[in-house]
Amino acid sequence: LKTTLQPSPVRLSYEEGDRLQFKGEEIELVLRQGRGAGRAALEDGRLVLKIRPGSDRAYREKIVTQWYREQLKTSVGKLVCQWEPELGVRVNEYRVRKMKTRWGSCNVRAGRIWLNLSLIRLRPALLEYVAVHEMVHLLEKSHNHRFKTFMDQWIPEWRDLKQELDCARPDPFIL
């Protein structure tokens, strides 16, 4: 699933009080210093980063990205389990990666789907649409009439969701 290129990204500072997008909501970033490996957790609607004193921006970004990745993998796993029996397909593997121009892709022969990490920023209906879109490719490789009929059957509002995605930015760190 491809989208048009957007303007160059504006990078976050990953400082206290930054506003991040998560599942269609805006959440505040909170920094807490401590010992041990850095980690992130959602607490009371805020993303709390537990980091070592003196941690730089790159390290904070890495922790947030890792947390986003874990959250997306969990969400995708649930969607795959939900939709496999409905669609009558088997997803052998699903992976998450940063993509600049695509929301997802599918390797039909391997039964593998890839989803863009930035989907975790968007509302869950958009993630579900992209996941189902890629899973439908396991039934029909191209975007022909048969593919669209499947999409109409399972996600009747898919055209509206696609239009909404076309207006979103696929880079995971653009606000």
Disulfide bonds with the S-S distance in Angstrom:
none
